[in-house]
Amino acid sequence: VLVTGAGGSIGSEIVRQLLEQEPHKIILFDISEINLFNIERECQAIKSAKKLSTEIIPILGDIKNTRTLSALFKKYHINSVYHAAAYKHVPIVEDSNNAVQACENNILGTLNLALIAGNNHVDSFVMISTDKAVRPSNIMGASKRMAEMIIQSLNSRHQATKFSMVRFGNVINS
C-alpha cells in the first residue's frame, strides 16, 4: 500500500489505520523529511508494540517527479494507493507567491501519480479531497476540484484500476 502525504494530518491517520490491518508493506511517501521521519518512527513503535509483520518503507519524494514515481511503482508492485499529498492550508495556498506551486502540486502531481498508478495496473486509487472542492471559491478548492475531475476521468481509461475519491472537511481537531 502506498500512502502519499503520509506524514500529514490525513495521511498519517490513514497510515495508522492501515497498519492495524497488517498489510505486507506500507510505503510512506512524503515531501517533508520531518513529517516522514515522525510517522515512520511512530509506525515502527506501533509495529513493535503490537508485534506486526508489516514492512514500513519511508520514501522522501515529490508527486510531481514522474521518474521517482515510476521507479517506485516498478520496484514495489503497489496494489493500492491512498493519495493524501496536497497543499491544503488555505492562507498559504491563497498567497500570490504560492498559488502556482499549489496548483502544480494538487493538479499536476495528482495527474502524474494517477497516470502512473493506472499504467502499473494498481487495483485501487483513492484520492483524498476536500469539502472546499464543492463550488470552489478559492485556489485550494479549485485545484482540488480539478484533481477530482482528473480522477473521475481516469476510470474509463484504466479498466484495471478503480479510481475514487473522498472529501474531508475541517480535518484538524475535528
C-alpha positions as CSV (number, residue, x, y, z in Angstrom):
1,V,0.0,0.0,0.0
2,L,1.3,3.5,-0.9
3,V,0.2,6.5,1.1
4,T,1.2,9.9,-0.3
5,G,1.4,12.7,2.1
6,A,1.9,10.0,4.7
7,G,3.2,12.5,7.3
8,G,0.4,14.9,7.0
9,S,-2.7,15.2,9.2
10,I,-4.9,13.0,7.0
11,G,-2.1,10.7,5.6
12,S,-0.7,9.8,9.0
13,E,-4.2,8.8,10.2
14,I,-4.6,6.6,7.1
15,V,-1.3,5.0,7.8
16,R,-2.2,4.3,11.4
17,Q,-5.5,2.6,10.4
18,L,-3.8,0.7,7.6
19,L,-1.1,-0.6,10.0
20,E,-3.9,-2.1,12.1
21,Q,-4.9,-4.2,9.1
22,E,-1.3,-5.5,8.8
23,P,-0.6,-5.3,5.1
24,H,2.5,-6.8,3.7
25,K,4.1,-3.4,3.1
26,I,3.2,0.2,3.7
27,I,5.1,2.8,1.7
28,L,5.2,6.1,3.4
29,F,5.7,8.8,0.8
30,D,6.2,12.4,1.7
31,I,7.9,15.6,0.6
32,S,8.6,16.7,4.2
33,E,11.6,15.0,5.8
34,I,10.5,15.8,9.4
35,N,6.9,14.6,8.8
36,L,8.2,11.4,7.1
37,F,10.6,10.8,10.0
38,N,7.9,11.3,12.6
39,I,5.4,8.9,11.0
40,E,8.0,6.3,10.3
41,R,9.1,6.3,13.9
42,E,5.5,6.1,15.1
43,C,4.8,3.2,12.8
44,Q,7.9,1.3,14.0
45,A,6.8,1.8,17.6
46,I,3.3,0.5,16.8
47,K,4.7,-2.4,14.8
48,S,7.0,-3.3,17.7
49,A,4.4,-2.9,20.4
50,K,1.8,-5.0,18.5
51,K,4.3,-7.4,17.0
52,L,3.2,-6.7,13.5
53,S,5.0,-8.1,10.4
54,T,4.2,-5.1,8.1
55,E,7.3,-3.7,6.4
56,I,7.4,0.0,6.7
57,I,9.2,1.8,3.8
58,P,9.7,5.5,4.2
59,I,10.4,7.3,0.8
60,L,11.2,11.0,0.7
61,G,9.8,12.3,-2.6
62,D,7.6,14.6,-4.6
63,I,4.5,13.6,-6.5
64,K,5.5,16.0,-9.3
65,N,8.6,13.8,-10.0
66,T,7.5,11.2,-12.5
67,R,10.8,9.4,-12.6
68,T,10.7,8.8,-8.8
69,L,7.1,7.7,-9.0
70,S,7.7,5.3,-11.9
71,A,10.7,3.7,-10.2
72,L,8.6,3.4,-7.0
73,F,5.8,1.5,-8.7
74,K,8.1,-0.7,-10.6
75,K,10.2,-1.6,-7.6
76,Y,7.3,-2.3,-5.1
77,H,4.5,-3.6,-7.3
78,I,1.9,-1.4,-5.5
79,N,-1.7,-2.7,-5.2
80,S,-3.4,0.3,-3.5
81,V,-2.8,4.0,-3.3
82,Y,-4.2,6.5,-0.8
83,H,-3.3,9.9,-2.2
84,A,-3.3,12.4,0.6
85,A,-0.4,14.6,-0.6
86,A,-1.7,18.1,-1.2
87,Y,-1.1,21.7,-0.4
88,K,-4.2,22.4,1.6
89,H,-3.7,25.2,4.0
90,V,-5.8,28.0,2.5
91,P,-3.9,31.1,3.9
92,I,-0.6,29.8,2.5
93,V,-2.1,28.5,-0.8
94,E,-4.0,31.7,-1.5
95,D,-0.9,33.8,-1.1
96,S,0.1,35.0,-4.6
97,N,3.7,33.7,-4.0
98,N,2.4,30.2,-3.6
99,A,-0.6,29.8,-5.9
100,V,1.3,28.3,-8.9
101,Q,3.1,25.8,-6.7
102,A,-0.2,24.8,-5.1
103,C,-1.8,24.2,-8.5
104,E,1.2,22.3,-9.8
105,N,1.2,20.0,-6.8
106,N,-2.5,19.5,-6.4
107,I,-3.4,19.2,-10.1
108,L,-0.2,18.1,-11.9
109,G,1.1,16.0,-9.1
110,T,-2.2,14.2,-8.8
111,L,-2.3,13.6,-12.6
112,N,1.3,12.2,-12.5
113,L,0.5,9.9,-9.7
114,A,-2.8,8.7,-11.1
115,L,-1.5,8.0,-14.6
116,I,1.5,6.1,-13.3
117,A,-0.8,4.1,-10.9
118,G,-3.1,3.3,-13.8
119,N,-0.3,2.3,-16.1
120,N,1.0,0.0,-13.4
121,H,-2.4,-1.7,-13.0
122,V,-2.9,-0.7,-9.4
123,D,-6.1,-2.3,-8.0
124,S,-7.4,0.8,-6.3
125,F,-6.5,4.5,-6.1
126,V,-8.3,6.7,-3.5
127,M,-7.7,10.4,-3.7
128,I,-8.4,12.4,-0.5
129,S,-10.1,15.6,-1.4
130,T,-11.8,18.5,0.5
131,D,-15.2,19.9,1.0
132,K,-13.8,23.1,-0.4
133,A,-13.9,21.4,-3.9
134,V,-17.7,21.9,-3.8
135,R,-18.4,25.1,-5.8
136,P,-14.8,26.3,-5.1
137,S,-14.3,29.9,-4.1
138,N,-10.5,29.8,-3.6
139,I,-7.4,28.4,-5.3
140,M,-7.1,25.4,-3.0
141,G,-10.7,24.3,-3.6
142,A,-10.4,24.9,-7.3
143,S,-7.1,22.9,-7.5
144,K,-8.6,20.0,-5.6
145,R,-11.8,20.1,-7.8
146,M,-9.6,19.9,-10.9
147,A,-7.8,17.0,-9.3
148,E,-11.1,15.3,-8.7
149,M,-12.2,15.7,-12.3
150,I,-8.9,14.1,-13.4
151,I,-9.5,11.1,-11.1
152,Q,-13.1,10.8,-12.4
153,S,-12.0,10.8,-16.0
154,L,-9.4,8.0,-15.4
155,N,-11.9,5.3,-14.6
156,S,-12.8,4.9,-18.3
157,R,-9.1,4.9,-19.4
158,H,-7.8,2.4,-16.9
159,Q,-10.0,-0.6,-16.6
160,A,-7.7,-2.5,-14.2
161,T,-7.7,0.4,-11.6
162,K,-10.7,1.6,-9.6
163,F,-10.2,5.4,-9.1
164,S,-12.3,7.0,-6.4
165,M,-12.2,10.0,-4.1
166,V,-13.4,11.0,-0.7
167,R,-13.9,14.5,0.6
168,F,-13.0,15.6,4.1
169,G,-13.8,18.9,5.8
170,N,-12.2,20.7,8.8
171,V,-9.8,17.8,9.4
172,I,-7.5,19.2,12.1
173,N,-9.0,18.9,15.6
174,S,-12.3,17.5,14.2
